[in-house]
Amino acid sequence: MDLSDLISAFSNKGFTAKEMVVLSGAHTTGQARCQLFRGRIYNETIIDSNFATSVKSNCPSTGGDSNLTSLDVTTNVLFDNAYFKNLVNKKGLLHSDQQLFSGGSTDSQVTTYSTSPSTFSADFASAMVKMGNLSPLTGNNGQIRTNCRKIN
Ligand code: HEM
């Protein structure tokens, strides 16, 4: 999605553009499948060329759809603000990532988080709690897992 569609999609669920941006910071950890970012690394122009070359080595133009690459190229196992530094350096993995820093209305927020880890942490915590309260299943309709990976 482009920025305007991302803003709309989150607005439809009651989230501000600011909350959408900070929640994207969750991409500071985890991995994504080649099929989700192939178009970006082969066709887009707002991308660091060395970064694109390196990601292509594990995501061929055809095949390898399920090959995994870190969403945060810098510090994938740390929950930090490197994701936002990456965006400033045109090293967002997904199209939606780089859209948050591509000359639009959310650039300034990305810049702020790229230089202020504490602001990112505080804003992320608030938005994460809010998202956790989005249409939760209650009573017998849901369960709180004792192990996140599987139903109880
Ligand atoms: C707590 C918040 C979030 C977590 C834990 C998270 C995690 C992930 C992970 C692990 C993937 C890779 C999935 C795969 O390769 O199968 C992914 C993909 C993606 N994420 Fe996030 N994400 C979060 C928030 C967001 C937000 C706020 C946005 C909106 C800007 C977003 C946009 C996307 C998009 C567009 C994809 C690719 C999906 C597709 O093309 O099918 N994510 N996310």
Residues whose N, C-alpha, C, O or C-beta is under 5 A from the ligand:
A	BS01	HEM	L6 M20 L23 S24 A26 G30 Q31 A32 R33 L36 S96
